[in-house]
Amino acid sequence: MLAFVIALWILMYLLDANRGNELVEFVHDTATWLAGWSYDLFTFSKEWVQVVFGYGVAAVVYLLVGHAVAGWLYRR
C-alpha cells in the first residue's frame, strides 16, 4: 500500500496533475512523508528524474520490506 501511494504520486507528477486538487495534494503530502528519507539521496539536473528516482527508491524498498514481512508471516 505504501509503494502504491508513492507510485500514484509519481504518475500524477508525470501526468501534470492539478496540484490545487485536494486528492492530488493529499497523495503528494503522503508520498513526500513516506519518501522523505530517500528523496535527496542523489541529485539530478532534471526535476522529473529527481521525482521518479527519489520516490522510486522508497517505493522499491517498501515493496521489498513488505514482501519479506509477508513471507515471514506466511511461514509462521
PyMOL CGO cylinders between C-alpha atoms (Angstrom):
from pymol import cmd
from pymol.cgo import CYLINDER

trace = [
    CYLINDER, 0.00, 0.00, 0.00, 2.83, 2.40, 0.81, 0.3, 1, 1, 1, 1, 1, 1,
    CYLINDER, 2.83, 2.40, 0.81, 4.52, 1.74, -2.51, 0.3, 1, 1, 1, 1, 1, 1,
    CYLINDER, 4.52, 1.74, -2.51, 1.17, 2.25, -4.27, 0.3, 1, 1, 1, 1, 1, 1,
    CYLINDER, 1.17, 2.25, -4.27, 0.79, 5.76, -2.80, 0.3, 1, 1, 1, 1, 1, 1,
    CYLINDER, 0.79, 5.76, -2.80, 4.31, 6.67, -3.89, 0.3, 1, 1, 1, 1, 1, 1,
    CYLINDER, 4.31, 6.67, -3.89, 3.78, 5.22, -7.37, 0.3, 1, 1, 1, 1, 1, 1,
    CYLINDER, 3.78, 5.22, -7.37, 0.49, 7.09, -7.63, 0.3, 1, 1, 1, 1, 1, 1,
    CYLINDER, 0.49, 7.09, -7.63, 2.26, 10.36, -6.85, 0.3, 1, 1, 1, 1, 1, 1,
    CYLINDER, 2.26, 10.36, -6.85, 4.96, 9.64, -9.47, 0.3, 1, 1, 1, 1, 1, 1,
    CYLINDER, 4.96, 9.64, -9.47, 2.22, 9.00, -12.03, 0.3, 1, 1, 1, 1, 1, 1,
    CYLINDER, 2.22, 9.00, -12.03, 0.33, 12.14, -11.02, 0.3, 1, 1, 1, 1, 1, 1,
    CYLINDER, 0.33, 12.14, -11.02, 3.53, 14.18, -11.28, 0.3, 1, 1, 1, 1, 1, 1,
    CYLINDER, 3.53, 14.18, -11.28, 4.41, 12.82, -14.71, 0.3, 1, 1, 1, 1, 1, 1,
    CYLINDER, 4.41, 12.82, -14.71, 0.86, 13.47, -15.95, 0.3, 1, 1, 1, 1, 1, 1,
    CYLINDER, 0.86, 13.47, -15.95, 1.00, 17.02, -14.51, 0.3, 1, 1, 1, 1, 1, 1,
    CYLINDER, 1.00, 17.02, -14.51, -1.97, 16.58, -12.18, 0.3, 1, 1, 1, 1, 1, 1,
    CYLINDER, -1.97, 16.58, -12.18, -3.65, 19.69, -10.80, 0.3, 1, 1, 1, 1, 1, 1,
    CYLINDER, -3.65, 19.69, -10.80, -1.82, 20.45, -7.55, 0.3, 1, 1, 1, 1, 1, 1,
    CYLINDER, -1.82, 20.45, -7.55, -4.78, 22.53, -6.39, 0.3, 1, 1, 1, 1, 1, 1,
    CYLINDER, -4.78, 22.53, -6.39, -6.91, 19.40, -6.16, 0.3, 1, 1, 1, 1, 1, 1,
    CYLINDER, -6.91, 19.40, -6.16, -7.29, 18.05, -2.61, 0.3, 1, 1, 1, 1, 1, 1,
    CYLINDER, -7.29, 18.05, -2.61, -6.71, 14.41, -3.62, 0.3, 1, 1, 1, 1, 1, 1,
    CYLINDER, -6.71, 14.41, -3.62, -3.54, 15.30, -5.51, 0.3, 1, 1, 1, 1, 1, 1,
    CYLINDER, -3.54, 15.30, -5.51, -2.33, 17.38, -2.58, 0.3, 1, 1, 1, 1, 1, 1,
    CYLINDER, -2.33, 17.38, -2.58, -3.06, 14.53, -0.13, 0.3, 1, 1, 1, 1, 1, 1,
    CYLINDER, -3.06, 14.53, -0.13, -1.23, 11.96, -2.27, 0.3, 1, 1, 1, 1, 1, 1,
    CYLINDER, -1.23, 11.96, -2.27, 1.73, 14.34, -2.70, 0.3, 1, 1, 1, 1, 1, 1,
    CYLINDER, 1.73, 14.34, -2.70, 1.98, 15.09, 1.02, 0.3, 1, 1, 1, 1, 1, 1,
    CYLINDER, 1.98, 15.09, 1.02, 1.72, 11.41, 1.94, 0.3, 1, 1, 1, 1, 1, 1,
    CYLINDER, 1.72, 11.41, 1.94, 4.29, 10.33, -0.66, 0.3, 1, 1, 1, 1, 1, 1,
    CYLINDER, 4.29, 10.33, -0.66, 6.64, 13.11, 0.42, 0.3, 1, 1, 1, 1, 1, 1,
    CYLINDER, 6.64, 13.11, 0.42, 6.39, 11.97, 4.03, 0.3, 1, 1, 1, 1, 1, 1,
    CYLINDER, 6.39, 11.97, 4.03, 6.94, 8.31, 3.09, 0.3, 1, 1, 1, 1, 1, 1,
    CYLINDER, 6.94, 8.31, 3.09, 9.89, 9.06, 0.78, 0.3, 1, 1, 1, 1, 1, 1,
    CYLINDER, 9.89, 9.06, 0.78, 11.45, 11.79, 2.90, 0.3, 1, 1, 1, 1, 1, 1,
    CYLINDER, 11.45, 11.79, 2.90, 14.43, 9.60, 3.73, 0.3, 1, 1, 1, 1, 1, 1,
    CYLINDER, 14.43, 9.60, 3.73, 15.22, 8.73, 0.10, 0.3, 1, 1, 1, 1, 1, 1,
    CYLINDER, 15.22, 8.73, 0.10, 14.28, 11.78, -1.93, 0.3, 1, 1, 1, 1, 1, 1,
    CYLINDER, 14.28, 11.78, -1.93, 17.64, 13.59, -1.67, 0.3, 1, 1, 1, 1, 1, 1,
    CYLINDER, 17.64, 13.59, -1.67, 19.99, 10.61, -1.73, 0.3, 1, 1, 1, 1, 1, 1,
    CYLINDER, 19.99, 10.61, -1.73, 21.05, 11.56, -5.24, 0.3, 1, 1, 1, 1, 1, 1,
    CYLINDER, 21.05, 11.56, -5.24, 20.58, 14.77, -7.20, 0.3, 1, 1, 1, 1, 1, 1,
    CYLINDER, 20.58, 14.77, -7.20, 19.74, 15.05, -10.87, 0.3, 1, 1, 1, 1, 1, 1,
    CYLINDER, 19.74, 15.05, -10.87, 19.56, 18.10, -13.10, 0.3, 1, 1, 1, 1, 1, 1,
    CYLINDER, 19.56, 18.10, -13.10, 16.14, 17.21, -14.48, 0.3, 1, 1, 1, 1, 1, 1,
    CYLINDER, 16.14, 17.21, -14.48, 13.30, 17.58, -11.98, 0.3, 1, 1, 1, 1, 1, 1,
    CYLINDER, 13.30, 17.58, -11.98, 11.25, 14.67, -13.36, 0.3, 1, 1, 1, 1, 1, 1,
    CYLINDER, 11.25, 14.67, -13.36, 14.23, 12.31, -12.98, 0.3, 1, 1, 1, 1, 1, 1,
    CYLINDER, 14.23, 12.31, -12.98, 14.67, 13.50, -9.38, 0.3, 1, 1, 1, 1, 1, 1,
    CYLINDER, 14.67, 13.50, -9.38, 11.00, 12.76, -8.65, 0.3, 1, 1, 1, 1, 1, 1,
    CYLINDER, 11.00, 12.76, -8.65, 10.97, 9.35, -10.33, 0.3, 1, 1, 1, 1, 1, 1,
    CYLINDER, 10.97, 9.35, -10.33, 14.25, 8.19, -8.82, 0.3, 1, 1, 1, 1, 1, 1,
    CYLINDER, 14.25, 8.19, -8.82, 13.86, 9.81, -5.40, 0.3, 1, 1, 1, 1, 1, 1,
    CYLINDER, 13.86, 9.81, -5.40, 10.36, 8.49, -4.79, 0.3, 1, 1, 1, 1, 1, 1,
    CYLINDER, 10.36, 8.49, -4.79, 11.01, 5.27, -6.74, 0.3, 1, 1, 1, 1, 1, 1,
    CYLINDER, 11.01, 5.27, -6.74, 13.78, 4.16, -4.39, 0.3, 1, 1, 1, 1, 1, 1,
    CYLINDER, 13.78, 4.16, -4.39, 11.40, 4.42, -1.45, 0.3, 1, 1, 1, 1, 1, 1,
    CYLINDER, 11.40, 4.42, -1.45, 8.68, 2.52, -3.32, 0.3, 1, 1, 1, 1, 1, 1,
    CYLINDER, 8.68, 2.52, -3.32, 11.04, -0.34, -4.15, 0.3, 1, 1, 1, 1, 1, 1,
    CYLINDER, 11.04, -0.34, -4.15, 12.29, -0.54, -0.56, 0.3, 1, 1, 1, 1, 1, 1,
    CYLINDER, 12.29, -0.54, -0.56, 8.72, -0.63, 0.78, 0.3, 1, 1, 1, 1, 1, 1,
    CYLINDER, 8.72, -0.63, 0.78, 7.85, -3.38, -1.71, 0.3, 1, 1, 1, 1, 1, 1,
    CYLINDER, 7.85, -3.38, -1.71, 10.86, -5.47, -0.68, 0.3, 1, 1, 1, 1, 1, 1,
    CYLINDER, 10.86, -5.47, -0.68, 10.25, -5.00, 3.04, 0.3, 1, 1, 1, 1, 1, 1,
    CYLINDER, 10.25, -5.00, 3.04, 6.55, -5.78, 2.62, 0.3, 1, 1, 1, 1, 1, 1,
    CYLINDER, 6.55, -5.78, 2.62, 7.36, -8.91, 0.66, 0.3, 1, 1, 1, 1, 1, 1,
    CYLINDER, 7.36, -8.91, 0.66, 9.84, -10.06, 3.29, 0.3, 1, 1, 1, 1, 1, 1,
    CYLINDER, 9.84, -10.06, 3.29, 7.40, -9.45, 6.15, 0.3, 1, 1, 1, 1, 1, 1,
    CYLINDER, 7.40, -9.45, 6.15, 4.59, -11.23, 4.29, 0.3, 1, 1, 1, 1, 1, 1,
    CYLINDER, 4.59, -11.23, 4.29, 6.86, -14.22, 3.62, 0.3, 1, 1, 1, 1, 1, 1,
    CYLINDER, 6.86, -14.22, 3.62, 7.90, -14.34, 7.25, 0.3, 1, 1, 1, 1, 1, 1,
    CYLINDER, 7.90, -14.34, 7.25, 4.30, -14.19, 8.45, 0.3, 1, 1, 1, 1, 1, 1,
    CYLINDER, 4.30, -14.19, 8.45, 3.24, -16.87, 5.96, 0.3, 1, 1, 1, 1, 1, 1,
    CYLINDER, 3.24, -16.87, 5.96, 5.86, -19.27, 7.32, 0.3, 1, 1, 1, 1, 1, 1,
    CYLINDER, 5.86, -19.27, 7.32, 4.71, -18.79, 10.91, 0.3, 1, 1, 1, 1, 1, 1,
]
cmd.load_cgo(trace, "trace")
